Amino acid sequence: MARHLLLPLLMLGISPIPGTFQDSALSPTQEEPEDLDCGRREPSARIVGGSDAQPGTWPWQVSLHHGGGHICGGSLIAPSWVLSAAHCFITNGTLEPAAEWSALLGVHSQDGPLDGTHARAVAAIVVPANYSQVELGADLALLRLASPASLGPAVRPVCLPRASHRFAHGTACWATGWGDVQEADPLPLPWVLQEVELRLLGEAACQCLYSWPGPFNLTLQLLPGMLCAGYPEGRRDTCQGDSGGPLVCEEGGRWFQAGITSFGFGCGRRNRPGVFTAVASYEAWIREQVMGSEPGPAFPIQPQKPQSDPQELREGNCTIALPECGKAPRPGSWPWEARVMVPGSRPCYGALVSESWVLAPASCFLDRSSSDGPPRDLDTWRVLLPSRPRAERVARLVPHENATWDYASDLALLQLGAPVNLSVAPRPVCLPYPEHYFLPGSRCRLARWGRGEPAPGPGALLEAELLGGWWCHCLYGRQGEAVPLPGDPPHALCPAYREEEEAGRCWNDSCWSLLCQEEGTWFLAGIRDFPSGCLRPRAFFPLQTHGPWISHVTRGAYLEDQLTWDWGPDGEETETQTCPPHTEYGACGLRPEDAPMGVLWPWLAEVHVAGDRVCTGILLAPGWVLVATHCVLRPGSTTVPYIEVYLGRAGDSPLPQVYQVSRLVISIQLPRHLGFRPPLALLELSYRVEPSPSALPICLHPAGVPPGASCWVLGWKDPRDRVPVAAAVSILTPRICHCLYQGILPPGTLCVLYAEGQEDRCEMSSAPPLLCQTTEGSWVLVGMAVQGSRELFAAIGNEKAWISQTVGEAYFLPPSGSPHWPTGGSNLCPPELARASGSPHGVHFLLLLTLLIQS
């Protein structure tokens, strides 16, 4: 059994509630009532660790109902009073009406029969005045019953500790309740009261554990009035629905309530023990609220002063529990690799996730299952595990309920005939919780999954790093899709491989899972259940969403908190982003908004011509690069030079999550223009490049310049170091362009006006491109620089037919209206423009002249 999650729905938006609260303890001269016997119960056996309690074992346990069902636990402290947690009764900062609540006493199974059980209406609910939210303390409440409880063997009050009472660190105590047995895993029918043994942790040790960064770098400052119980290794805890229930410890033959179940980070997670309200700290407040009640709660004198472990008392002393899963002697030697042998079928590879369960693709077995039961030959199935001398029998097959129609749910769990002893091998792999965020740049590996063949070639081909969520979802997701924020389950996980695939290498019939490493621990991060042709998988289905299902079936799989929280220099992603539109061939023109200008331009290519010059090129399609003709062909030459193309480079600057891609050019294609040499050339690459942040085609727009776009000239400041820089420009209207360059303007040429101070940012001998970013975020190629000019660019839109016919996979965006300048009107030039014709300095007057023309 596990605890109420932080921050649960019942805890959000809470404001202080009127009441009284005092820290002063009861005066030693005050006497306890002698007529209320507390903390006694009928002798009975109990099972340690999240098990069914025996009837009558915990006679003070109360079930608090609201809206016809169990919501929270409580403890009977006097015939007319129940102690519980404040957060159970506050919604949006308001205390709920007592009349809406009822208390069930003497209940063992919530599913009945309710022999010996009786209900009481709640007449009043009181919480401390200084309660606001659970992590700030004072999380307790007193409920006055409308009529006293009927005491008997199944209904008895628990003893309360005095303010001076000290429970020894390490004491074995018990928590009880009807809450979830695991995170998001409700207690199954017949809803029998659960009990779990927990150890009290000293304040210093608990604070040490909670100062260790957990999910999303969360830590917790423990406050006076809180106590911790549990184990550094987790696995036993309280959980959602147990809130308000008692944590009791036995002393001198009586049971004292040490704590009230309050909150926790998840349930049963490693290094995250449960946090309870320390009842002793609130003796005075409890006494004041119940004053006048006869009989009231009992505060017996502590039998003897407990002896605390001196080591526990050392400041900050604690032992951080390390994961028991995900340890491999070396990458590629996986101690959790399981081979499922089914007669008449090829072996199916999966992963050991606990002592008794193997996770594997359901598609390996669905042809042998039937809707009316398990496979008939299940007794002949065997599982081979590393370093096990004999094969394991299979006792049970549990396919995912969506396995037959949802590729992302192609999962099945196989229960072994007997648990295996976990050692160096076999050893389980770690599984992620739903909120797990695999950081961009995480070191990952491919591992065999399903009925795939062994990996072709060296093991380095299996190494990868994760792309950021924006790249992954916008490259492979649906257009217009919102990118999940960290902590929300992703739609896909995308690896970027360390080594390029060689031409002709084929990965056919290879199925893979994705393992990612954090702090030396391996997680099963994603699954891919079908081959990806001759390519390594580019996207995996994330396993995060299946953690609750795996945990529910296995009740022992090793779900593990995230271990690495280095967000990097860009910090945490906190704003929802939407992916730009796709073309019929997929994504193009993607560039993250937060990328520094001039660093990551995945379509910008270095075109090395015959070893003596370097030009800029633009990736138009996976196998084609566009360049200015004068950069790659010498005047009068009839031979095709030796050309190499590099992508993912920025001189000597390292680019994040980018690997260099290189290709040879096997042909040069020119448009069939008459009367002059065409300004543009297409270079055919030796083989395709796969879309990634290193190499992604730019978008094209059928109408030339997209409406409302912002434009830049992208090039190099220095052709030797080739670090990309961008100069902001405005594209002039055709009329102004024609007037400025009368008699010297080739057809289909664009003119630009540089923003102030931007003219000299790019050198022009490499023929840089003219790019525009659409209002939807896509980057579009508009032109390539004309030889010998800084302001003139050969327009791409005029060559749409040639590009489409030659490339066959050009990424043209859907038409989105007319260009943002008027195309009609008089061809006559104003006198001011005629005098400035052909003069670069005259261009600086164009903003004023544009206003004059438009007026």
PAKOLDREN-743434 format. One record per residue: z, y, x of N, C-alpha, C in turn. Coordinates in steps of 0.05 Angstrom, whole numbers, plus 5000, padded with zeros to 4 digits. Atoms other than C-alpha are relative to their C-alpha. Layout:
PAKOLDREN-743434
ZYXZYXZYX
...
//
This chain:
PAKOLDREN-743434
500049775017500050005000500050245018
500249774982498850685026501150254985
498649765011500451535001498250224988
501549775011498352174967498550145022
501749894979492652475005500450305004
500049714995492653155038497150105001
498549885021490553575005499049894973
500950125025490353214937499550214979
500749815021487753534874502550124988
497649905013494853604847501450215017
498549814983496754034907498550265004
501649764993491254564907500850234982
499749755015492155284885502850044988
497350005011499755244876501450265008
498549764994504055874871502949944995
497250055004511655934873500849994970
499050035028515355734809502950104999
497349895002521656094786502149775001
497850194999528155724801502050085021
498049934979533855694851499849805022
500050184977534455404920502150105020
498049934980540255394969500049795021
499950184978541055085037502849905006
497250074993548655045037500749734990
499250275007551654355035502550014983
497650025017557154114989502550035017
497449984985564154305011501349735002
498750264996567953725041502349944981
497850055018573453834992499249914972
500950095027569153684931499949704999
499950295004569952984904497649894986
502250135014564652494882501049874974
499150145025564952214811500349705006
499450284994567951524812498849814979
500950185021564851264747497149935001
502850074998557551224770499549835025
500650184978555850624811497050045007
502849944993549350744851499249815022
501150154978544750384899500549715001
499550295001546349684875497649874986
502150145014541249164854500649705000
499750295001540648434836498949885025
501250134976539647984897497449884993
502750125004532347784903498550005026
501750014977527247594954497950224999
502249805000521848104977498149925022
502150054981515248075016499450255015
500449774984514248555074497150095001
502649894994508249015077498050014978
502049965020504549245016499749774981
500050245016506348674970501250054973
498849985027508348554898503149995003
497050015001515748714887500849804978
498950175020520048224849501350164977
498749855022522548434780502950065006
497249924996529148814784500750075029
499449944972528548924860500750295004
499649724996528249674854500650134973
499349925027531949854790500050304995
500149715003531750604803497150114999
502849915000524150634806499150094971
500949885025521151074750497050045002
502849935002513951134727499750244982
500449755015512151834704497250014989
502550015014506651864652499250274990
501149755011502152434632497249934989
502650075012496252374584499649704995
500250295006497851644570499849825024
500250174977497651394642501950085022
498249954977501751334706498750215018
501049794982501051954749501650005026
498349984976507051974797502449814996
497550155000513251594815502450184999
497549865000520451804811502349815004
497650174996527551544821502250104981
497749945018533351514772502450065018
497749924984539151894804502550034983
497849985019543551954741498849924973
501150085026542851714669498050194988
501749805013539552364649498250155020
501649854980536052574714498349815017
501950144983529952344752499250195023
500849844977528152594822497149925007
502850054994520752674839498950225018
501349804982515753124877498950234983
500849765015514153834856497050004995
502949975003506653774867498949834978
500950165022506153254812499850174974
499749875026507753774759498850285000
501049734998504154404781496949995001
503049995001496854554764499250305002
500949724996493555194790502350205000
497749824996500355484807501850024976
498349995024503355354738501449744995
498450245006508854864720499149904973
501050115024506354394667502349974980
497950035020510254334601501349735002
498550254999515753814603499349814977
500650175023513753574534497649825004
502450174995507253294562500649765017
499250214982511052814607501949814987
498050205008514952174595500749835024
499050174978518951714640500349714990
499650295006518550944638501949895020
497950114983524650604665500149694997
499950295001525549874683497349865000
502650125001518049764687499349865026
500850154976515249244735497049995002
502950005002508049154713499150204979
501049805019504249734682498349884979
501750135019500049234645501549834980
498350155019505948944606500049705005
498249905021509448584575502250175012
498149804990514649134581502949914991
497350105006520848694570502050155017
497949864985527049084590499250295007
501049734994522849724596500650194977
499749815021524550344558499050285010
501149744993521451034556501950224990
498549765007524651724553498250245002
501449754999521652394537501350175022
499049814980522452934590500650264986
499149765013526453534566499550255017
500349774983525853984627499149915028
500950054972522554014696500850245017
499049784983525654424752498949955029
500950024972522554564821501350235015
498849784985525254994878498350254999
501449745002523455734876498250045023
501649954976520555704946497849795004
502250204998515655134932497350144994
502749895005508355344939497949785004
501850224996504554754969501349805019
498550214988506454094999500550035030
499649984971505254245073501950225008
498149794994510054835067502849924992
497350115006515854395044501050054972
498649975025520854404987498549854977
501550155020516653874951501849804986
498450175017521653604902500350124972
499749915028522953654827502149834987
498050145016528453464779499050004971
500850035028526753194709502449934984
497850075018532053214655498949854977
501050175022531052654605501150104973
499149925026531552804531502449854990
497650165006536552244524500649825024
499350164976540351834577498649735000
501150264997537251204605502149794993
498250225005540250534584500349845025
499650134974543250264648500549704995
499750295001543049514662498949885025
501050124975540549014713497350115009
502649904992533449304711499850305002
500049704998535450044707502750085011
497649904987540450324756499350235018
500649774983541050974795500249935030
499950034971540051034870502050205010
498249814988545051364916498550225015
501149784985543552044946501650075024
498549944976545352245017501050295000
499049734997549652845033498450155021
501549844981546953425074500749925029
499250084973550853165134499149715007
500850284996547952465125497749985020
502250044980543652225184499149715000
501150274999539051625180499049965029
500750064973537951295247497049975003
502850044995531051345277499449715005
500750294997527550675274501049834977
498950165022531250465211497749894982
502050125018527249985167500850084972
499649915028526750305098497749904983
502050115019522650155036498950224982
501349835019517650554996498849834978
501050155023515450344926498350184983
501749855019510250544875497749844990
502350125012504050394835497450145009
502349854991499250814876497849825012
502250144988492750624910500949825022
499350194978493050024956498650075026
501449884977488150375003498850264990
501349755009484551045002497849934981
502050035021480351084939499849714990
500050285008482350364923502449954981
497850025018486650334860501449735000
498550255004492049814849498749834978
501450165021488649234812502049904979
498450135021491148924748501449765011
498649875023496448754727501850245008
498549764993498949374764503049955004
497250074993505249064792501150195021
498649824981510149514829499749895028
500450074972508649504904502350105017
497949924981513549534961498949975029
500850014972512449675035502350095018
497949934980517149695094498950205020
500849794982516750325135502350075019
497949924980520450555198500350305001
499549714998523751235201499350095029
500749894974520851655257501650255005
498649764992524752185295498350254997
501549755004522752915285498150055024
501749944976520252985357497649815001
502250194998516252345355497950054978
501949955021513152505288498350265005
501549764994511353215309498049955023
501850064978508252935372497449864989
502350145012503752475330498350204985
501549815017501753045283498950235016
501249804983500253505342497549895014
502550134990494953005364497850064981
502149925020488453275334498949764985
501150205018486052865275497450084989
502649925011480052925230499750304998
500749725000476753605237502150165016
498049874983481953765291502550094985
497649925016487353805238502649915014
497350064991494553825262501950094978
498049925020500953935223502650085013
497449914991507254325236502149904980
497950105017513153935208502150224997
498149805006518354375175502749874994
497450115009525854295162499849904971
500250115027526753865101497849794997
502050215001521153385119501049775018
499650234982521752685148497649825000
502450184997516652165171500949715000
499550284999516251425161497349865001
502550154996510950925182499949895028
500550124975507850665245497750145014
502249874986503550975299497349864996
502550155004498450425289499050004972
500849985028498150565214500149734986
500450255015495950005166502049974977
498150015022502350085123500950284994
499649725008503650715083500350024970
500249945028504151045015497350134995
502749895005497951314980499950154973
500449855024495051694921501249854976
498650125023499351564859502849915006
497350074993505651404898501850255002
498549754997507652144901502450004982
497549985015514752284878501749765001
498450244999516951574889502050005023
497849994981523051394931499449855026
499850144975523751195004503049955003
497150065001530450825006500749835025
498950144977534750555063502749884992
497550145007540450055058502150065021
497849954982547150245088502649914985
497550095011553749885075499849874973
500350145026551049475017498950184978
501149825020548350084981497350105009
502649894994541350374977500150304996
500149715000540651114994497150095000
502749894999534451524979499850205022
500449824977532351825045497850204995
502349825002525752125023498649974973
501750005023521052304967497150005010
502750024991513752104977498650274994
501149735003510152774989497050015006
502949984994503552765027499549865027
500850124975499652505086497050065005
502849984994492952545122498849734996
501050265007489451975088502349814994
498050215006493151315077499849785022
499950214980495250845132498350055024
501749944977491251205185501750005026
498650024975492951125258501050275008
498649764991497851645286500450214978
499549825023498651945216502049874981
498050125018505251695186500350174975
499549865025507251885116502150225003
498149785000510952535105501550014974
498250025023516852525057501850254999
497949795002521553055030502749885006
497450104992528352945063502050074979
498249955023533152875004502650135009
497549904991539353025046499950315003
500249714996536753735060500350154974
500049865025536953894986502349924982
497650085015543853644966501050234983
498949785015546254334946498250084976
501849925022540054494904500249794978
499850215021540553824868502650024984
497549985014547853914853500050244981
499949765017546754614825498349954975
501750045023541154384779501349814979
498950205018545053794750502950064992
497249925005551654164745500649974970
499250035028555253974681499249744988
500850265011551853304672502149805006
498050214997556552724662498849744990
499549974972555752284698497650125015
502149894984551752644752499349805022
500750174978548452354814502349965020
497950074981552752014866499150065028
500549954971553152244939502249865016
497950154986557351694971500250095030
499749944972560251815040498649795016
501550184983555951515095501949805012
498250204990559050855116500750045029
499549964972558350985190497850175012
502049824987554851465237498049835014
502050174986548251155259499650085029
500649954972546551095332497050025004
502949964995539751395349499349905027
501150094975535551115404499850255018
500249764983536451605463497250075007
502749944993529151535480498650154978
501249875023527251755409500850305000
499049725001531352395419498750185021
501349834980527352625479497950184987
501949815012523253235462497149915004
502950064999516153055444499449725007
500750274991516852325462498749854977
501350185019511851885425497849855014
502250174989506751355437497650024982
502449985016499751505413498749734998
501250275004496750875383497050035005
502950004994489750725410498649814981
501550185018484350395367500149715010
500150284994484449645364497249884997
502750095005476949615351498150155018
502149854987470449835383500150015030
499950014971471949645455498049795010
502150174989466049355493500250015031
499949994971466149145567497850175012
502249834991459449495576498150034977
502049965021454149785530498049784999
501950225003449649235503501349734999
498550255002454948695510502150044978
498549935024457748735440501849774992
498250225007464048305427500249964970
499950035029463048405352497449884989
502650105009455848135349500449734987
499850255015455647595296497249904993
502650125008449847115286500549814977
499750165024449546825216497749804999
502050225000446046145216499949884972
500550115027443045945149497849795003
502150204997439145285146497450094988
502749935009431745405140499250295004
500549714996432146145161500550085029
499449894974431946545224502850115001
497349894998438746775250500150294990
499649725010441347415217502350125016
497949874984445247895261501650204984
498249815013451248275236502250085019
497849914984457948545261502649914988
497350075008465048295259501650264994
498549765007469248825222503049954995
497150065001475948465216500449725009
499450274991479347815232498549794982
501050205019476147485171497250074989
502449915014469847875153497850095020
502449914985462747985180498350164981
501949835015458148545156497249955010
502850064993450648395154498250104978
501849925022444448585115499949804977
500150185023444448305045497249874997
502750105002436948215050499649735014
500150264987438247625096500749774981
498950215016441547245039499350014971
500449965029439347514972498149794988
501950205011433747004966501549734994
498550245004439146464966502250034979
497949955020443846794916498849994972
500949995028443446764841502150164985
498249835016446447194787502449854989
497850165012450846624763501949895021
498050104981454546504828499050015028
500849994971454446424904497949805006
502050204992449146044942501249715000
499050275003449745294930500549875028
499850134974449045135004501950165019
498349834984454445625028501749845020
498350164982458445055059498449915025
501650074976452644945108499550245018
500449764984452545665133502150015023
498349974977455545815202499750285012
500049744986457446445241500749955029
499550024972456946465316501150275011
498749764989461646965350500249985030
499950014970462047155424502549855009
497850144986466346705467501549804982
498750205018468046235409498649735005
501350264994466845505427498749864976
501250135023465245305356499250214979
501049835021461645605297502150024978
498149965022465745895240498649944973
501050055027464845675168500050264984
500149785018463146165113501249924973
498650075025467846165053499050164976
500749825023464946735011497950205009
502149804996458947195005500450224979
499649785019459947884974497850215006
502149794996453448294969500950264987
499649735012453749044956498750004972
501050005028452749174881497250134998
502649875001446649614897498049885020
501650114978443649164950497249944992
502650095007437748934910498050224995
501949785006434749624896500350245018
499549764983437650114947500149925029
500050074972435650045019502550095015
497749904987441550465040502549834995
497850175007446149945008499449715006
500850284993442949325039502249885018
497650104986449749045059501249764985
498550235012453648405048502349945019
497750084985460448175071500349704998
499650295000461547455092502849945010
497350074993468647185093500049745016
499950244984470046685148501949804988
498350215010473246025132502950035008
497349964990479246205174499950255018
500049774982481346845210499749925029
500350054971479446895283502150165015
498149864983484247095338498550215016
501449794987481847775362501150055028
499349964972481847855437497950175013
502249854987476948125488497449944986
502350085016471647735450500849754985
501249785016470747695393502050224995
498449765006473248385375498550164979
501449865021471648805313498950275009
501149734996467349435313501550194982
498849805017470350075286498150104979
501649895022467850355220500950284993
499249725006467751085199501050044972
499249915027471451405141497850174988
502249845012467051785091499750285012
500249734989468752465123499350015029
500650024972466952225193497550175006
502249834993462352725227499249935029
500950074973458452435286498750255012
500849754988457553035331497249995011
502649994987450553245353500449955030
499750074971449452965423501749765005
498450244997453852355410498349785014
501350224986452051775457499849764982
500450225018449151215416498249795013
501750234991445650535425499049864975
501050185021441350085383501249735005
499050284998444249395368498549834979
501550185018440948795335501349994973
499049995028441548775260498049854983
501850155017438648285210498449795016
501750214987432947815230498150115020
501849884980430048255285499749845025
500550134974427148025350501650155022
498749864978430348195417498550255008
501349754993428948885445497949965022
502050024979422448945484500650205022
499749814977423149245554502850045008
497449964988429049535591502050104979
497949915018435749685559500250304996
500049715003434850425571498550104976
501449925024430050445513501749994975
498250025023435950285467502050245000
498149774999439850915489499050244985
500849775016439951525446502350204998
498149795007443452175428499450094972
500449915028444552415357498950284999
500949735007440753005331502050144982
498449855018444353555294499149954971
500650065028444753495218497650164990
502349845010439754065207497449885009
502550134990434453745251499449744984
500450275012435553055221499150034971
500649995028435453255148497350154994
502549855005429753755154497549865011
502250164990425453285196499349774981
500550255014426352675153500950004971
499149995028429452905087497950124982
501849885019426353205026499950305003
500249714997423753915027501750134979
498249865018428454414997502849884998
497550145002434253935008502250165015
497749874987441054235025501149825022
499050164978443754005092503049964996
497150045004450653675083501650135023
498249884981456254045118501649785014
498250204988460753675168502349934981
497950105018465553245129498849904974
501450125023460553115073498349775010
501650224991457052445078497150095005
502749924994450252555112498049824985
502150165012443752305081498749825020
501350164979441352035148501350085026
499249954972443151975222497549965017
502550014985437552115271500550005030
499750014971437451895344497650125014
502149924982433552225399500249825025
499950214979431751705451499750125028
499949894973432951825525497449965014
502650054986426351525547497849984979
502350015017419551605517499049714998
501350265003416050995489497350015014
502550024986410250765530497849944979
502250055018403450755497499549704998
500650285004402050085466502549834997
497650175004409349855466500649974970
499750045029410849545399502849884995
497450095008417549435365499849864973
500350145025414849035307502149794997
498150205006419648575272502750045013
497449944988425548925304501650174981
498249865017431349135260502550075015
497949904983437049545287502250134984
497849835009443849835273500550215022
499549784982446250475306503050005007
497349984990452650465348500450265014
499549754986455651125370502950005011
497550024985461251225420501550264999
498249784999467251685416502549925017
497750054983472551705471500149715009
500150284990470351015496500149804978
499850185022470650715426497350014984
502650025014464350465389500449984970
500050015030463150585315497349904991
502550075014458050255271499350234982
500549745013454850905249497849984979
502350015019448350705214498649745000
501650255002443850145191497250074993
502949985007436350065187499249724993
500450285009434349465146497149914999
502750095000426849455154498650115025
501349914976422149505214498650274996
501349755001419050175231497349995014
502650024987412249935253500449955029
499950034971411249995328501850215012
498349784990416550545335502949934997
497150025004423950565346500850164976
499249865024427650785284500650305006
499549714997427751545275502350094982
497849925018432951565219501449744991
498450235009438551095199501650084975
498249965023442351015134502950015010
497249984990449551255148501849804987
498150205010455150765140502450134986
497649875010460351295120500649954971
499650035029459251225046500949734992
499350275007460550485048502849915010
497450074990467350515082501949914978
498250095022471250485016499449724989
500850265010467249884992500849785020
499350204979468249505058503049965000
497050024999475649675058501149864976
499150125025476449464985499649695001
500550295000473248774996501649865022
498750144977476248615064503050035001
497149944998483148935058501049965029
499150034972483348945134497950095020
502049904981476949245163501150235015
498949804982478049725220498650274996
500949735003476450405191501750185019
498749854978478150915245499350304997
500549715001478951675246498250085023
501749884979474152095285501650065025
498549984975476152125358499150245017
501149784984471852695386499550244982
500349755016472153415361499250235017
501049784983468553825414497550104986
502249895016464154255369497850125018
502049884983460654555429500050304997
500049714999458855285442499250134973
500949885025455755395373502249994978
497850015020462255225337499349824976
500350175024462954885270498050114981
501949925021457354905219501550034974
498549955025460355225157498450104977
501749905022454555505117497949804992
502150195010450055085074497350115006
502849934994442855095097498149844984
502150135015436554915060497649965018
502350074983430554575092497550154990
502549885008423854945092498149804987
501950195013417954655054498649825020
501650184985414154055080497150024992
502850035007406653945083499549714992
500650275008403153315061500449805023
499550184977404153035131502950015010
497249994993411553205134500950285009
498849754991415853745167498450125023
501349854979412954285212501550265003
498949734996415154945242502950034997
497149985003422554785243501250125025
498449894978427155195286502650104989
497549925011434555275274500550305002
499649715000436655975255501950095022
498149914980442355975305499149955029
501050054972437955775365499550275013
500549744987437856345416497050055002
502849924999431256715414498949935028
501350064975426656445468500949755013
499150254988430155785480498649764989
501050255011428055245432497650064982
502549975015420755275410498549745002
500950284995418854545399497049974999
502950035000411354685389498750145024
501149864977410555105452499649815023
500850194979406854705505499250155026
501149914974405654815579497549835005
502650134996398354645592499350045030
500549994971397354495667497149925004
502950044998389954555683499349955030
501050074973387354195746501850095022
498049944980393754365782500050285010
500149744988391955095794500850224980
499149805019394055465730501449874977
498550105023398655395670499650204977
500449845024397055635600502049924979
498450085024400955655535498249854981
501350155021398955155482501949974977
498450035024401355015412499349724988
500350265012402454315383499350034970
501049985028398354285318500549754984
499750265013399153545303501149815022
498850174980402352945337498149935024
501850074978396052835379498250235009
501849774994393053545386501650255007
498949744991394654195422497850214999
502049795001391054855410500550205023
499849814978389655325468497750204998
502249814997385355935485498049875018
502150134984378655685511499950105028
500349894973378556155570502249915019
497950094982385055855596499449725011
500450274991382455145602497249955011
502850044991374955225615499150255016
501049794984372055635672497250084990
502749925008365856055656497849855015
502250144987359555655670500549725007
499450284993363255005682499249814978
500750205020360754385647501749755002
498350234997366053895670502750054987
497449985013372553755634502149975022
498050014979378353905681502249804994
497650185004384453455692502250184988
498049835014389653725643502449824992
497550135009396953525631501450204982
498549845020401053775572502949915000
497150055001408653835573501250144976
498449895023413153945512502949965006
497150024995420654055510500950115026
499349874974420654475573500450294996
499649715000423155175586500550085029
499649954971422055255661502149815010
497850164989428355015696502450004982
497649985018432855165636500349744984
499550235017436154555604500150074971
500049955029434954525529501849804986
498250195014440254225483498449814982
501150215017438353565451496949985002
502850004997431353615479499349835025
501050154977427653125524497150085005
502749934993421353285561498049794992
502250185009414952985533497550095016
502449934986408552945574497749824991
502450155008401452735556497650105017
502549934988394652725589498150094977
502049925018388753065555497549835004
502350184997382952595541497450134990
502449875008378053075508500650294992
499849725008376753815493498050044978
501849955023373853995425499850304995
500649725005370454665412498750034973
501549965025368154965346497150065005
502949974996360655005336499250284991
500849725007359955765335497550075015
502549924988353256085350500250295011
500349734990351856695394502250095019
497949934981358456715433501849765005
498250224993363556265466502450014982
497750005019368956055416502650065016
497549934985375856325434502149784999
497950215003379755695413498949735007
500750274993379754985438502249814992
498150215007383154345414500149795022
499650214979386053865466501049754987
499250265010386453135446501849865020
498150134982392552795476499549705003
500450284994392652105507501349824979
498950145023397351865452502050194986
498549835017401552155397502850065010
497149954996408352485403501449984973
498550035025413652335352501650264994
498649765007416852915314502950005010
497349984990423353145346500450305008
499649724990426653795371498450055026
501649964976422553675435497150064994
502949985006415753635402499649984970
500449995029414553855331497650184994
502349835006407854115303500850264986
499549755015407654835280498449984974
501449995026405454995209497550195003
502449835003398755315191500050104972
500149895027397455765132497050054993
502849985006390755725096499050294995
500849725006390856475078500550185024
499549824977392256725148502950075004
497349914996398557135150501549974974
498550045025403756905099501250264990
498849765010406257455053502950035008
497249944994412757785076501049885026
499150134975412857425143500750205021
499349854976416057685207498649875023
501850124980411757605269500850075028
499449974972412457535344497749895017
501750124979408257425406501949835017
498350184985411156825442498749925026
501150074974410056745516502049985022
498250014977413056775585500150285013
499749754984415857375622498949965028
500950064973414357045688498649734999
501450265002408956495693501149795020
498950204981412956165749502449854989
497750155011419456015715499549914971
500950085027416255985645502349964980
497949995021422456145604498950154976
501349875022419856305534501550254991
498949765012420857005507498250084976
501549935023418757305441500150314997
500349725004416258015429499450064971
500549945028416758295358497650184996
502549855005410158555330499650034970
501049985028407058805265497049955001
502850055001400158565246498750224983
501349775014395459135227498149904979
501950075020391059145167497249985012
502750024989383758955178498650275003
501349744999381559665164500850165025
499049854977386059985216499049865026
500950154977384259435266497150065006
502949954997376759545255499650295011
500349724991377560305264500850045029
499049964973381460245328498149885021
501650154980376659765362497149994991
502850005009369759975335498249925023
502050084981364259625371500949795021
499050194979368759175415501649784987
498350195013372258755362498449754992
501450255009369858025357500849944971
499350085027369557755286502549815000
497650175003376057415262502150065019
497949924981380657815307502250154986
497649865010387658055291500950205020
498849794983390758695319503050014994
497149985004398258775330501050265011
498549774990403059345341502749905009
497550094989408959195386502350184991
497649845005415959415367500750165025
499349824977418759965412501449845022
498850134976420259695482499249715003
500750284999417059015468497449945014
502750044990410159125499499949825025
500250134974411758845568501749755002
498350234998416058255549498449755008
501550244995410457735554497650075019
502549974985405157665608497849874984
502150085019398357555577497949825012
502150174988394257155627500049724990
499850275011396756505596499249974971
500950005027394056705528502149914980
497750085018400556695487499150004971
500650015028400556535413501350224984
498949825020401956985354501249834977
498650165019407256675308501250184978
498649875021410156875241501949814987
498150165015416256625204499950084971
500349955029415456555129502850074988
497549945014420756785080501649754994
498650255005422456055068500949865026
498950104975423855935142498149865018
501950154983417655565167498650195019
501549854980414155805230497149924998
502950045004406655895225498550125024
501849904979401355975279497850184987
501949815012397056595264497750055019
502249944982393056725327500749925029
499750044972391956615402498850245014
500849764987391257195451497149995010
502749974990384257435467500150075030
499949954971382657445542499850305006
500049724990384258115575501250204981
498849815018387958415516502849924993
497350055008395158495496500350034970
499749945028393858725425498149834982
502050155016388058265402500549705001
499550285002388857555378497849874982
501950155016383757045354501449874976
498650105024385656875282499549714996
500250295005387156155265498949944973
500850065028385956205191497049974997
502950025002378356295202499049735008
500950264990378155615235501249764985
498750215016381455215179498249764997
501850235004375354785166499649845025
500450154974374154615239502649855008
497550134993381554465252500549754982
499550225018382154025190498149765006
501950214995375753635206500649865027
499550114973377653535280502649855001
497350124997385053385274500549804979
499450195021385553045207502949984992
497150015007393053155206501250285006
499049734995393853915211502050074978
497849945018400154175178499750264985
500449765015397554685129502050024977
498249955022402754975082498550054975
501349935026401055035008499550304999
500549715002397855714993502350144986
497749855011403156244977499350294995
500849735006399256854956498150125021
501949864982394757354991501550115024
498749874977396157655060501250264991
498549775009400858245058498750275004
501449754999395558765071497750004981
502350005017389958995025497449955015
502550084985383158695044497650164992
502349845009378559155004500250295009
499949724994377259895006497750095017
502249884985372660365044500149915029
500250064972370160185113499950255018
500149754984370060915134502750045014
497649964984374961085189501050294999
499049734998379461695187499450125027
500649884974377862195242502149955021
497950044980384562095275499749735013
500350274989383261345283497549985016
502550014984376161455307500450115028
499549894974378661895363501849825017
498250184985383961375382498749735005
501350264998378860815379499949895028
500150144974379560315436502250095019
497949904982385560685465502649864993
497450135006391960265470502150204992
497949815007396060905467499750104972
500449925027392861075401501449834980
498750185019396160475370502750104992
497349915006402860815373500150194976
500049825023400561295319499549854973
501050145023398860735271502049984977
498150015022405360705232499750244982
500449765015404361425211497449994985
502750015012396961325198499949804977
499950205022398360705156501150124975
498849865023402761125111498050194988
502049825010397161645106497949864984
502250155013391961125088501049894973
499050115025396460795036500450214979
499549795020397861465004497350114989
//
